[in-house]
Amino acid sequence: MTLNPKPFYLGRIFGIPIFAHYSWLPVFPFYAWAIASGLLPKEAPGLATVQYWALGLMTTTLLFVSVLAHELAHAIMARAEGLGTGNITLYMF
């Protein structure tokens, strides 16, 4: 038996239901950690740890929002061309 949980509901944008697959849950903290502890200390030395983490969380959030905006643009263009758009489900890959 395989365990395949349903994606969780995030809301609606322009009437299009938005879902996220559970595979995104471990990715968010991993990206935030990688940015806050690996990338930023090398690229912007001298900041406090809390600043690195705040920037890491903000950068990761903006990355996820940009992926959503990208997919939303596809759905809006599909509607403009007369194609149906059921929903958007965001997967890790």
Secondary structure as UniProt FT lines:
FT   STRAND          8..13
FT   TURN            14..15
FT   STRAND          16..20
FT   TURN            22..23
FT   HELIX           24..34
FT   HELIX           35..39
FT   HELIX           40..43
FT   TURN            45..46
FT   HELIX           49..80
FT   TURN            81..82
FT   STRAND          88..90
//
